[in-house]
């Protein structure tokens, strides 16, 4: 419209710097958790840190995001099997379905989430 190229380089640089600082705070907080929890949490946050340092796509999915999404898909398939076999009723199905919906949303990289006001 204005004849200006759509260059996200500067925005990505700002996202990268801010996201790195946010993740550093998360890593510091993780160090105060019990050792087994801290180790896993720090690995996930450090993976996100590597992505955040990218000036090209500082919000790309991590290996943990992809693995988490596959795990949620397997859980969802099992939930449908349980319902189909009559092991659980509709109320239980919907409660667990909502739980999986939230987990699935959490597994998405932030650049794939769009908040739409309605």
Number of C-alpha atoms within 10 A of each C-alpha: 4 4 5 6 7 6 8 12 12 11 11 19 18 14 19 23 15 14 19 21 14 12 18 16 12 15 20 12 13 19 14 10 12 9 11 8 12 17 14 12 18 19 14 16 20 18 17 23 22 13 20 26 19 16 18 15 17 24 21 17 19 21 12 15 19 13 12 17 18 14 15 18 15 11 15 18 11 12 20 14 13 14 14 11 10 10 11 14 12 10 9 12 16 12 11 15 16 11 12 17 14 12 16 18 14 14 20 17 15 13 11 10 10 7 5 5 4 3
